[in-house]
Amino acid sequence: MTGTPRIALSIASAARYATFNSGESILSGFGTTSHELFDYTVRAGDYDGDGVSVEAGSFE
């Protein structure tokens, strides 16, 4: 993979992208858990009455 990872968001009918911030893996007695954080800055007009969704297979 090259560049900054991102995921596609669907906000109303507009396509927006959240970019990778950080990630970590934590080993515990239950196994390894991974956490990845993505950031998105809300823009004027970003309103979706039924919620924001992440598009399937949208990890780039």
Secondary structure, DSSP 8 states (H G I E B T S, - for coil): --S--EEEEEETTEEEEEEEEEEEEEEETTEEEEEEEEE----TT---TT--EEEEEEE-
